[in-house]
Amino acid sequence: MGYPTWADCSLIGMSAGSVMTAGPTALVEATGELPTVGAHSIGLVFIGGFAYIGLILLLMWQALHGQPVIAPNGTMFFAYGLWMVAVTALMVIAVWRSQRLREVQDSMII
């Protein structure tokens, strides 16, 4: 089994992009509400952007160390796991804060 081609890397990158857009969508579906345009929905967009940049940096780091994309070493597995935990935590915090903000705004309405 040889190293992956550019087409393989492109497919992996597009798949990762699809997964990253599915994460915030799943969180919104879990809350049962669509986000309104505001600071909290913009926060999810920024998290998605930073998550994508982080993934690209991890892939560059792996490439610079001469590792194949489909066979990372233990350090890369740890880095990818840490990246996934951080992105998930940030998305959960953003959705939780938006729900909390809505509750506070609803309680202010008399």
Secondary structure as GFF3:
##gff-version 3
##sequence-region A 1 110
A	DSSP	alpha_helix	6	31	.	.	.	ID=ss1
A	DSSP	alpha_helix	39	64	.	.	.	ID=ss2
A	DSSP	alpha_helix	74	108	.	.	.	ID=ss3
###
